[in-house]
């Protein structure tokens, strides 16, 4: 077989494999099964694309890539075409005639990689076509992308993935590679069992994304906090803002747009055409902020997303890690920012408790939520906590909010005991339960109409917490709920309930240590001016004035080519490739050879035009 490194250089224009890529590629080319855990931006697709090309050139036939997303199929097939690789997809966007054409090419052996959704792969018609290929020795490899979808413990479980066991049962001799960016030990074990990968070799990369800075702030006015974050640190840059509800998505997108940002909403309640149009704009234009529910994002390959923000807390660390990992895929500085508060804790607990799932499943989900709450409340390095969840040891990163501006910590044990005591005494006095606001009013000595109506101004703890601010007490309540020392009854208007865990706190046997409520630190790089929209991308920041001019001209040319090909600009060339061209100012095709990201097909297709753009670019100032 052709050496994988020569394929990497010839087709994709990269000089060397990164991390464990070489070992994975060699193992799969040799016919071995593999389970690959590699962070977003780590180069998972090359781990099956290079073996697919190598095995096809050696006469083993086609590779079937199982992918859950139409947009990802379209972009990856487009990128492979740009690199000179015969690839195709089968999905609902094709007409009957177009799908039949792909199937004929497939059976004639004219396709190297075929992308299809799990629902299609497991249909009798498609399996019969694979049988035909297999009988002729023309089925080279199965690549199962986003493999965490097969696990009920994963953050994006899709039942249709379970049927993929048929691939092993029906085509036992065909190697399989399953890939995911996010899986804890429980999810990993479930993937192995569900896909029958017990004999597969596992490749687990570091989960660290050192270019991402992590910041978590307490909610005060979250939309205003978000706006300050974007304007202060990421003006004019591409980003994703995640919200829990469709209503919040619409309101946030409208607010950001009203402040001069190009913000688009995305959620399942929008028409399919609107969603597609917004996604296309996000992928193809610079500086778009996508405000979305989690319906958006999986498989988004846009490399220059500079920030991912959460206005509401996700369900678990896997979801948080997967979503924040969409920032900085190009390896340049990026930010993960989240605002969360007491109501987030209440809402997530309620969703678990009210779900129709069995108690065992609920218990696992509560444990996953607890881990995310611990990350949010942490006073030590966020990255150490995050990587520790995936079983990886690390040292303080110096690039998260807690490392950059270590928070002050205060002992909230006295406040916690007084809150729990107030809840107990109110229930004893009234025989009913009350919500957080009412309990805090009593403890702080606020004689509201409701407090007086129920006679709670005569409760012995009334006014005992006058020295505590509302923000401090909310922080105490948040941690008590997070640790199970207090519960929220969703069936009774979110009233507070004592639990078995309340006793240890009431007796002073369990300390409650909290971070001081302070203004959010930046947690990352800052812009010189909030409205500076003309600042060059980080990848081009080190260029001379003439280099900047060449980079700008190359980006404009790339945009024209991308529009003509109906592809995202980064599929033509990444920013890093354009920056390298701009820095070197090549004068010949030979000068372009060896620049990362320029393979043989792209050199042939675009080399002369690139040289023309470089030669005609203004000299700079």
BAKEPA-367042 format. One record per residue: residue in one letter; x, y, z of N, C-alpha, C, O in turn. Coordinates in steps of 0.2 Angstrom, whole numbers, plus 5000, padded with zeros to 4 digits. Each point is the difference from the previous one (the first is absolute). Layout:
N
aXYZXYZXYZXYZ ...
This chain:
621
x500449945000499650065000500450065000500650005002 x499250064995500350065000500150025007499650005005 x501050034997500150025007499550065002499950044996 x499949955010499550065002500350075000499650044999 x501049965003500350075000500050034993499950064999 x500249904996500050034993499350024998499950054996 x499649915006499350024999499950075003499750044998 x500549965009499950075003500350064997499650054999 x501049944998500350064997499750014993499950064998 x500049894998499850014993499250025000499950054996 x499749925008499350025000499850065004499650044998 x500649965008499850055005500550065001499850055003 x500849944995500550055000500350015007500250065002 x499849895003500350015006500649955000500049954998 x500550085006500749975000500049945004500349954999 x499450065007500049945005499349995004499650045000 x500349905002499549985004500050045007500650015002 x498950005001500050035007499849945005499649964999 x500750055007499949955006499949934998500549974997 x499050005004499949924999499849994993499849944998 x500150114998499749994993500449944996499749964997 x500950055003500449954996499949935003499949954996 x500150045010499949935003499349974998499949944998 x499650115003499349984998499949984993499749954998 x500650094997500049994993500349934998499749974996 x500950025007500349944998499649945003500049954996 x499750055010499749955002499349984996499949944999 x499850114999499450004996500249974993499649964997 x500950075000500249984993500149925000499949974995 x500450015011500249935000499449955001500049945000 x499450105001499449965001499749995007499649965001 x500750085004499849995007499450055001499950054997 x499749935008499550045003500350055005500549985003 x499150084998500350055004499450045003499550014997 x500650015009499650055004500450065001500549995004 x499450064993500450065000499650065004499550024998 x500850005008499850065003500550055000500650005002 x499250064994500450054998499650075001499550004997 x500850055006499650065001499950034993500349994995 x499150055005499850044994500650044998500450035004 x499749974989500650044998500749955000500550034997 x499449915005500649965001500249964993500549975000 x499050044995500149964994499849934999500349964998 x499150035005499749945000499849974993500149944998 x499750114997499849984994500649974996499949954996 x500750075005500649974996500149935002500349964997 x499550025009500149945003499649944996500249955000 x499350074997499749954995500050024993500049964995 x500150115003500150024993500649974997500049984994 x500650035010500649974997500049924999500249984995 x499649995010499949924999499549994994500149954996 x499450095003499549984995500450014993499949964996 x500550095003500350014994500549954999500149974995 x500350015010500549955000499749934998500349974996 x499250015007499749944999499649994993500049954997 x499750115001499750004994500650004994499949964995 x500650075006500650004995500349935000500349984995 x499649985010500349935001499549954997500149945000 x499350084998499549964997499549975005499649964998 x500350075008499549985005499350034999499649985004 x500450074992499350024999499850075004500550045001 x498949975000499750065003500050005008500049945003 x500050125000499950015007499350035001499950054997 x499749925007499450035002500150045007500249975005 x499650094995500150055005499350015003499550034997 x500349955009499450015003500050065004500450015005 x499250044993500050075003499350025001499549994996 x500350045010499350025001499850064997499450025001 x501050024996499850074998500150014993500649994997 x498950044999500050014993500550064999500449994995 x499650065009500550064999500749975000500450024996 x499849945009500749975000500249964994500550004997 x499049965001500149964994500250044994500549994996 x499150065003500050054994500750035000500450004995 x499850035011500750035001500649964999500550024997 x499449925006500649955000500149984992500549994998 x498949994999500149984993500250054996500449994995 x499450085006500350054996500750015001500450014995 x499849985012500850015001500449954997500550014997 x499249925003500349954996500150014993500549994997 x498950045000500150014993500550054998500450004995 x499750055010500550064999500749975000500450024997 x499649925007500749975001500149954994500549965000 x499050034996500149954994499849935002500249954997 x499450045008499849935002499249994998499650045001 x500349904996499349984998499649995006500149955004 x499450094998499649995006499350024998499950044995 x499649935009499350024999499649995006500349975005 x499150054995499649995006499349984997499850014994 x499849955010499349984999499650035006500149975005 x499550084994499550025005499450034996500050004994 x499650035011499350024997500150074996499550024997 x501150015002500050064996500149984993499950044995 x500249905003500149974993499349984997499649985004 x500350044990499449974996500149934999500549975001 x498950004997500149934999500549984994500349955001 x499750094994500449994995500850015002500449964998 x499750095006500750015003500249955004500649975000 x498950005005500249955004500249934996500449975002 x499250024993500149944996500750014996500349954999 x499950114999500650014997500649985005500549974998 x499450055008500549995005500149925001500549985001 x498949994999500049935002500349964994500449955001 x499550074993500449974994500750015000500449954999 x499850115003500850015001500349965005500549985000 x499150015006500249965005500149934998500549975002 x499050004995500149934997500549994995500349954999 x499950114997500549994995500750015003500550004997 x499550025010500650015003500450064999500650015000 x499050044998500250074998500150055006500250054999 x499649925007500050055006500549975005500049945002 x500450115001500449985005499750005007500149955004 x499550104997499750015007499350024999499850044996 x499749925007499350014999499750025007500149965005 x499650104996499750025006499349995000499650014995 x500149965011499349995000499850005008500449985004 x499050034997499750005007499949935002499949964996 x500150035011499949935002499349974998500049944999 x499550115000499349974998500149974993499649954999 x500850084997500049974993500549945000499849954997 x500750055007500549954999499749935002500249954998 x499350055007499749945003499449984996499649965002 x500250074992499449984997500249944996500549994998 x499049975000500149944996500350014993500449974998 x499450094999500250014993500850025001500449974996 x499850075009500750025000500449945002500549994997 x499349975008500349945002500149954994500649974999 x498950034997500149954994500550034995500449964997 x499750115002500550024996500749995003500549994997 x499550025010500749985003500249934999500549985000 x498949975001500249934999500349994993500549964999 x499250074996500350004993500750025000500449964997 x499850105006500750025000500449955004500649994998 x499249995007500449955005500149944996500649975001 x499050004996500149944996500550014995500449954998 x499750114999500550014995500750035003500450024997 x499649985010500650025004500150074999500650035000 x498850014999500150074999499750045006499750064999 x500349925007499850035006500650015004500249955004 x500150114997500650015003500050025007500449975004 x499150074998500050025007499450035002499650034996 x500249975010499450035003500350055005500349985005 x499550094994500250055005499450025004499550034996 x500449975010499450025004500250065004500350005005 x499550064992500150065003499550025005499549975000 x500750075005499650025006499749945003499450005002 x501149965000499849935002499750005007499649965002 x500450105002499750015006499249995000499749995005 x500150034989499349994998499749935002499450005000 x501049955000499749945001499949985007499649955002 x500650095003500049995007499450045003500050064999 x499749905005499450045004500350055005499750045003 x501049944999500350055005500350064996500250055004 x499949954990500350054996499550065000499450005002 x500950064996499650065001499650014994499650055000 x500449914995499650014994499849934997500149994994 x499549985010499849934999499550004994499650035000 x500649924995499549994994499949934999500549964999 x498950025003499849935000500249964993500249945000 x499850104994500149974994500749975000500249964996 x500350075008500749975000500049935002500549974999 x499050015005500149935003500049954995500249955001 x499450074993499949954995500749984996500049964996 x500550095005500649994997500449935002500549994996 x499349985009500349935001499949964994500449955000 x499250064996499949964994500650004995500249954997 x500250105004500650014996500549945002500349974995 x499850025011500549955002499749934999500449964998 x498950035003499749945000500049974992500149954999 x499850104997499949984993500750014996500049964995 x500450085007500650014996500649995005500450055001 x499749905002500549995006500750014998500450025004 x499849974989500650014998500250074998500650014999 x499050035001500150074998500250045006499650015005 x501050034995500250035006499550065002499750034995 x500349995011499550065002500450045005500549985004 x499450094995500350055004499550045003499650034996 x500349985010499550045003500350065004500549995003 x499350074996500350065002499550045004499450014998 x500950035007499650055003500550055004500649985001 x499150075000500450055004499950005007500450035004 x499149944998499750015007499849935003499449984997 x500949995008499749945003500449995006500649995000 x499050015006500349985006500049925000499849974995 x500550015011500149925000499449964999500049954997 x499450085006499449964999499750004993499849954998 x500350114999499850004993500449964995499849974996 x500950035006500549974996499849925000500049974995 x499950015011499849925001499449994996499949944997 x499650105003499349994997500250004992499749964997 x500750085001500150004992500349934998499849974996 x500750015008500449944999499449945000500149964995 x499550045010499549945000499550014995499849954996 x499950115002499550014995500249994993499649974996 x501050045003500350004993500449934999500349994995 x499849975011500349945000500850014998500249974995 x500150085008500750024999500449975005500650035002 x499249915001500449985006500849984998500450015004 x499749984990500749984997500350064997500649994997 x499150075003500350064997500550035004500049995006 x500550044991500550035003499850075002499750044995 x500349985011499850075002500650055000500549995002 x499350074995500550054999499750065004499550034997 x500849995008499750065004500550055000500550005004 x499350064993500450065000499950045006499549995004 x500950054998499950055005499450044998499950024995 x499749995011499450044999500150085000499650045000 x501049985001500250075002500050044993500249974995 x499450085005500050054995500450075003499650045002 x501049964998500450055003499950074998500150055003 x499649964990499950064997499350035003499950064998 x499749905005499450035003500050025007500349975004 x499550094997500050035007499349995002499550014997 x500449975010499449985003499850055005500450025004 x499050014995499750055005499349985002499649994995 x500250015011499449995002499850065005500350015005 x499150024994499850065004499349995003499649964997 x500350075009499349995003499650054996500150064998 x499349915001499550044996499750065004499950005006 x500250064991499750065003499550034995499450005001 x500850034993499650024994500449964995500450034996 x499449915002500449954996500150034993500549994997 x498950045000500150024993500550065000500450014995 x499650045010500450055000500749985001500550024997 x499649935008500749975001500249974994500650014998 x499049954998500249974993500250064996500649994996 x499150065003500150064995500750035002500450014996 x499750005010500750035003500549954998500650024998 x499349925003500549954998500250004993500650004998 x498950004997500150004993500350064998500550004996 x499250065006500350064998500750025003500450034996 x499749945010500750025003500549954997500650025000 x499349924998500549954999500049974993500549984997 x498950034999499949964994499650044995499649974996 x500450095004499750044995500249984993500550004998 x498949994998500149994993500349934999500149984994 x499949975011500249934999499449965000499550015003 x500649934994499549945000499949975007500549995003 x498950004999499949965006499349975000499650014996 x500449955009499349965001499850025008500449995004 x498950024996499750025007499549945001499550004996 x500649965009499549955001499550025006500250035005 x499149964993499550025005499649935001499949964995 x499750045010499649945001499449994997499749954998 x500050115001499350004997500050044993500450044999 x499149954997499950034994499950085001500250044996 x499449975009499850075002500650045001500150064998 x500349915006500750035002500450014994500350065000 x499749904996500450004994499850064996500450054998 x498949965001499750054996500250075003500250054997 x499749955009500150075004500750025000500150064999 x500449895002500750025000500250024993500450055000 x499449914995500250024993499850074999500350044996 x499149985006499750074998500450055004500150054997 x500049945009500450045004500750024997500250055000 x500249894999500650014997500050044993500450044999 x499149944997499950044994499950075001500250044996 x499449985009499850075001500650045003500050065000 x500649905002500650035002500550004995500650025001 x499249974992500550004995500349944998500550004996 x499449945008500349944998499649964995499450014999 x501049954997499649964995499849945003500449955000 x499150045003499849945004499349974997499650034998 x500549905001499449974997499849945005500449975003 x498950024997499749955004500049934997500050004994 x500149955010499949934997499749965005500349995006 x499249984993499749955004499549964996499850014994 x499949935009499649954996499350034998499749974996 x500150085007499450034999500050054994499450024997 x501249995000500050044994499949964994500149945000 x499750094994499949964994500749974998500550035001 x499449914996500749974997500450054996500650005001 x499050034995500450054995500450055004500550024998 x499150015007500350055004500649985004500650035000 x499449915003500549975003500649994996500650015001 x499349964993500549994995500350064998500650014999 x499050044999500350074998500550035005500550024999 x499249985008500450025005500749965001500550035001 x499449914999500649965000500550014995500650015001 x499250004993500450014994500450075001500650004998 x499050055004500350065001500650005006500550034999 x499349935006500549995005500649974998500650025001 x499449934995500549964997500450044995500650004999 x499150054997500350034994500250075001500450034996 x499350005009500150075001500550015007500049965004 x500350104996500450015006499650045005499650044998 x500649955008499750045006499349995001499750045003 x500049904995499349995002500049975007500449955002 x499150075002499949975007499349964999499550034999 x500649905002499449965000499749995007500449975004 x499050054997499749995006499549945000499650004995 x500549955009499749934998499949965006500250015005 x499349944994499949955005500549954998500450014995 x499749935009500449954998499949964993500349964998 x499150064999499849984994500650014994500049974995 x500450085007500550034996500749985002500250005006 x500249974990500750005002500449934998500650014998 x499149935003500449945000500250004992499650004996 x501149995003500249994994500250074996500249994995 x499750065009500250074997500850004999500350005006 x499950014988500849995000500350074999500650014999 x499050055002500350064999500650015005499950005006 x500650024991500650005004500150065004500450005005 x499350064993500250065003499550035005499950065000 x499749895003499550035005500450025006500449965003 x499650104999500450035005499749995007500450015005 x499049984996499749995006499449965000499650004995 x500349965011499349975001499850025007500349995005 x499150044995499750025006499449965002499649984995 x500350015011499449975003499650055004500250025005 x499250004993499550045004499749965005499750025005 x500249914994499749955005500549945001500449994995 x499649985010500449955002499849944996499449985000 x501149984997499849944996499849945005500050025006 x499949924992499849955004500649965004499949985005 x500650024992500649975002500650024997500150044996 x500549935007500750034998500149974992500350044997 x499449905002500249984993499650054995500450024995 x499050005006499750054996500450075000500150034994 x500149995012500450065000500650004996500250054997 x500249895004500650004997499949994992500450034996 x499149935002499950004993499850074997500350014994 x499350025009499850074998500650055000500150044995 x500249975010500650045001500549994995500450044998 x499749895000500549984996499950024993500549994995 x498950045003499950034993500450074999500050024995 x500350005011500450064999500749984999500349955002 x500150094994500750004999500249934997500549985002 x499150004993500349934997500650014996500449964998 x499850115001500650014996500650015005500650014997 x499349975009500550015005500250065002500550015005 x499250054993500250065002499550025006499549975002 x500750085002499750025006499250014999499850034996 x499849945009499350005000499750005007500449985005 x499050034996499750015006499449955001499650004996 x500349985010499449965002499750045006500450015005 x499050024995499850055005499349975002499649984995 x500250025011499449985002499750045006500450015005 x499050004995499750045006499549955003499649974996 x500450025010499549955003499850035007500350045003 x499149934999499750035006499649945004500049954997 x499750075008499649965004499449974996499949945000 x499850104995499549974996500249944996499649964998 x501050054999500349954996500049935004499849954997 x500450055009500149945004499349975001499949944999 x499650115003499349975001499749974994499749955000 x500450094994499749974994500349934998499749964998 x501050045002500349934998499849955005499949944998 x500150075008499749955005499349984998499849945001 x499850114998499349984998499949964994499649955000 x500850074995500049964994500149925001499749964997 x500850035007500249935002499549975004499849944998 x499950095007499549975004499449994997499649955001 x500250094994499449994996500049964994499549984997 x501150005001500149964994499749935001499949985006 x499849994989499749935001500549945001499849945000 x500850085000500649955000499949965007499750025005 x500749924995500049965006500550045005500350044998 x499649935008500450045006500749994999500450045002 x499849904995500849994999500250054996500650035001 x499149984993500250054995500050075003500550044999 x499049985005500050065003500550025005500350055000 x499949895003500650015005500650014997500450045002 x499749934992500650024996500050074997500550035001 x499049994997499950074997500150055006500350054999 x499549935007500150055006500750005001500350065002 x500149894998500750005001500450044995500450035001 x499449964993500350044994499850085001500550044999 x498949975003499950075002500450035006500250065000 x499849905005500450025006500850024998500350045002 x499949924993500750014998500150074996500550035001 x499049994995500050064997499950065005500350055000 x499249945005499950055005500750015004500250055002 x500149895000500750015003500550044996500450045003 x499649954990500450044996499850085000500450045001 x499049974999499750075001500250035006500150065000 x499849915006500250025006500750005002500250035005 x500249944991500749995002500450075001499850054997 x500649955008500550055001500749994998500450045000 x499749904998500749984997499950004992499550024997 x501149955000500050004993499449974996499949945002 x499850094994499449974996500349944996499749955000 x500950064997500249954995500249945004499949944997 x500450065009500249955004499349965001500049935000 x499550105002499449975002499749964994499749955000 x500350094994499749984994500349934997499749954999 x501050055001500449954998499949945005500049944998 x500050085008499949945005499449965000500049945001 x499550104996499349964999500149944995499749955000 x500850074995500149954995500649955002500349964995 x499950045011500549965002500750024999500549965000 x499650104998500750034998500350055005499650055002 x501049935001500350055004500350064997500349994994 x499750065009500350064997500250055006499949995006 x500450074992500250055004499750064999499750014994 x500250045011499750064998500250034994500650014998 x498950024998500250024993500250074999500350014995 x499550035010500250074999499650044995500150054998 x499349914999499750034995499249995001499650004995 x500250005011499350005002499950065005500450035002 x498949984999499950065004500349995007500250055003 x499749895000500349995007500750005000500350025005 x500149974990500750005000500250074999500550035003 x499250014992500250074999499850055005500450045002 x499049955002499850045005499749955006499449995000 x501149985004499749965005499550035004500150055003 x499349914998499450035004500250005007500349955003 x499450105001500050005007499449955002499549994997 x500749975009499549955002499850025007500450035004 x499049964997499750015007499649945003499849964996 x500250045010499749945004499250025000499850045004 x499949924992499250015000499749955005499349994999 x501049985005499749955005499550035004499449975001 x500750085002499550045005499450024996499549995002 x500650034992499450024996499649944998499450015000 x501049944998499649944998499649975006499449984999 x500950025007499649975005499450055002499449975001 x500750094998499450055001499549994995499450005002 x500849994992499549994994499649935002499450004999 x501049955002499649935001499650015006499449975000 x500850065005499650015007499450044998499449985003 x500650074993499450044998499549964996499450005001 x500949964995499549954996499749965004499349995000 x501049985005499749955005499550045004499449975001 x500750095002499650035004499450034997499450005003 x500750024991499450024996499549944998499450015001 x500949934997499649954999499649975007499449984999 x501050035006499649985007499550055001499449985003 x500750084996499550055002499450004995499450015002 x500749984992499550014995499749934997499450004997 x501049955003499849944998500149994992499849954997 x500450115000500250004993500750024998500350035005 x499949964989500650024998500050064996499550024997 x501150025003500150064996500650004996500449965000 x499650094995500650004995500550045003500050035006 x500649984990500650035002499950075002500350025005 x499450024991499950075001499750015007500250055004 x499349924998499650015006500549985006500050045005 x500349904995500549985005500550055001500250025006 x500150014989500550055000499750075003500450035004 x499049994995499750065003500049995007500150045004 x499749904998499949995008500750005003500050045005 x500549934992500650005004500350075000500450015004 x499550034990500350065000499650065004500250055000 x499249925003499650055004499650054995499850055003 x500049934991499650044996499249985001499849954998 x499950105006499349995001499550014994499650055000 x500549914995499550014995499349985001499949975006 x499650054990499349985001499949935001499749975005 x500749994991499949925001500349985006499749955003 x500950084999500349985007499550015005499949965005 x499850104995499550025006499449964999499749985005 x500150004989499349974999500149935004499549985003 x501149994996500049935003500350005007500149955003 x500050115000500350015006500749985001500349985005 x500150024989500749985000500550055003500649985001 x499150085000500450055004500149985007500450035004 x499349924998500049985007500449935001500149985006 x500250004988500449945001500750025003500250054999 x500049905005500650025004500650024996500550035002 x499649954991500550024996499950064996500550024996 x499050015005499850064996500650065002500150015006 x500250014989500550055000500749985002500450045001 x499649895001500749985002500550004995500650005001 x499250014992500550004995500050074996500250004994 x499750055010499950074997500750024998500150044995 x500549935007500650024998500249964993500550024997 x499149945001500149964994499750044994499450015001 x500950004993499750024994499649954997500149945001 x499450084995499649954996500449964996499949944999 x500650094998500549964995500449955004500149944998 x500150075008500349955004499649945002500249955000 x499150075002499649955002499849964994499949945001 x500050094993499949964994500649954999499849944998 x500850085003500549964999500049945005500249944998 x499650075008500049955005499449954998500249945000 x499350084998499449964998500249964994499949944999 x500550094996500249964994500449945002500049954997 x500550075008500549945002499649955004500149944999 x499450085005499649955004499649954995500049945001 x499750094994499749964995500449964996499949944999 x500750094999500549964996500349945004500149954997 x500050055010500249955003499549955003500249965004 x499250064995499449965002499850015007499649965003 x500750095001499850025006499350045000499850015006 x500050004989499350044999499749974993500449994996 x499050015004499649974994499550064998499850045004 x500049954990499550054997499449954997500149964996 x499350065007499449964998499750034994499750055001 x500549924993499750034994499250004999499750044997 x500049915007499349995000499750055004499450015000 x500950025005499750055004500350074999500350035005 x499749994989500250074998500850025003500150055002 x500349904997500750015001500250025007500450045002 x499249935003500150015007500649965002500249954998 x500150085008500649965003499849955005499650015004 x500849934995499949955005500649985003500549994997 x499549995010500649975003500149934998499549974998 x501150015002500149934998500449975006500250035005 x500049904993500449975005500750035001500350005005 x499950034989500650035001500050075003500650035002 x498850005000500050065004500349995007500350055003 x499649895000500249995007500750025001500250045005 x500349944991500750015001500250075000500450025004 x499350024992500150075000499750045006500350045003 x499149944999499650035005500449995007500150045004 x500349904996500349985006500750035000500449995005 x499850044989500750035000500549954998500650015001 x499249934997500549954998500350004993500549974998 x499150074998500250014993500150084999499550045000 x501149984998500150074998499850024993500049954996 x499850115003499850024994500450064998499950065003 x500649934993500550054997499850034993499849964996 x500150105004499850034994500550054997500450045004 x499549974989500450064997499750065001499350015000 x501050055001499750065001499750024993500349994995 x499150055006499750024994500450074998499950055003 x500449944991500450064997499850014993499749964997 x500550105001500050014992500449954997500549985002 x499250004992500449944996500650034997500050054997 x500649915004500650024997499949984993499649964998 x500950074998500049994993500149924998499749974996 x500850005008500149934999500449994993500149944998 x500150114999500349994993500350074997500050055004 x500149944990500350064996499550065000499449985000 x500850085000499550064999500250034994500550014997 x499050025000500050054994500350075002499850025006 x500550014990500350075002499450045000500050055005 x499549944991499450045000499449964999500049964996 x499450055008499449965000499850004993499749944998 x500350114998499750004993500449994995499950014994 x500749965007500549994995499949944996500149955001 x499650074993499849944996500549994994499949964996 x500650095003500449994995500749965002500450004996 x499649985011500649975002500149934996499549974999 x501150024999500149944996499949935004500150015006 x499749944991500049935004500649995003500650024998 x499449945007500649985004500549974996500650015001 x499249954994500449964996500550054996500549984998 x499250085000500450054996500350055004500350054997 x499749955010500250065004500750014999500250065001 x500249894998500750014999500350024993500650014999 x499050004997500250024993500250074999499750055004 x500749974992500250074998499450034997499549974998 x500650105001499450034997499949984993499449994998 x501149994998500049974993499749935001499549984996 x500749985009499749945001499250005001499649964998 x500250095007499350015001499650024994499549974999 x500850074997499750014993499949944996499549994997 x501049975003500049944996499449955003499649974996 x500450035010499549955004499350034998499649964999 x500350105002499350034998499849984993499549994999 x501050024997499849994992499949924999499549994997 x500949975007499949934999499349985003499749954997 x500150085009499449985003499450024995499549974999 x500550094998499550024995500049964994499449984998 x501149995000500049964994499749935002499649974997 x500650015009499849935003499250015000499749954999 x500150105004499250015000499749994994499449975000 x500950064994499750004994499949924997499549984998 x501149995004500049934998499549965004499749954997 x500350065009499649965004499250014998499649955000 x500250114999499450014997499849974994499549974999 x501050034996499949974994499949925001499749974996 x500750005009499949935001499549985005499949945001 x499850115002499449995005500349965006499749955002 x500950075000500349975006500350065005500150054998 x499949935008500350045005500850024998500349964997 x499950105004500650034998500649955003500549994996 x499449995010500649965003500149934996500549975001 x499050014995500149944996500550014995500349954998 x499750114999500550024995500750005003500449964997 x499750095007500650005004499850035007499650045001 x500849935004499950035007500450065000500450024996 x499450025009500350075001500749995001500450044998 x499849905006500749995001500449994994500650024999 x499149954996500349994993500150074997500650014997 x498950035003500050064997500650055003500350034997 x499749965010500550045003500749984998500550045000 x499649895000500749984998500250024993500550024998 x499049984997500150034993500250075001500450034996 x499250015008500150075000500750025003500350054998 x499949915007500650015003500649984995500550045000 x499449914996500649984995500050044994500550004997 x498950035001500050034994500349964994500450034997 x499349915001500349964995499950034993499650044999 x500949944997500050034993500049944995499950024994 x500149925008499949954996499749945003499950005006 x499849954990499749945002500449965005499849975005 x500950034993500549975005500050035007500049965005 x499950104995500050045007499449985004500050005006 x499449984990499449985004500149935003499649995005 x500849974992500049935002500350005007500550045001 x499249925003500349995007499650055005500149995006 x499550064991499650045005499449955003499749974996 x500350035010499549965003499350014998499750065000 x499949894998499350014997500050004993499450004997 x501150004999500050004993500349934997500549995000 x499049974998500149934997500150014993499950064997 x500249885000500150004992499550034996500050044996 x499349945006499550024996499850085001499950034996 x500249995010499950075001500550044997499950064998 x500749925002500650034997499850014992500150054997 x499749905000499850004993499450044999500050044995 x499549965009499450044999500150075002499750044996 x500649985009500050075002500750035000500150065001 x500449904998500750035000500150074996500350055003 x499549944991500250064996499650065002500250065000 x499149935002499650065003500350035006500050065001 x500249895004500350035006500650044998500150055003 x500449934993500550044998499850074997500350055001 x499249954995499750064997499850055006500250064999 x499449915005499750045006500650035004500050065002 x500549904999500650025004500450064997500250055003 x499949944990500350054996499750065000500350064999 x499049945000499650064999499850045007499750055000 x500449915006499850035006500450075001500650014998 x499150045005500350065002500649995004500049955004 x500550104996500649995004499950015007500549985004 x499050044998499950025007500250075002500250044996 x499849985010500250075002500650005004500350055002 
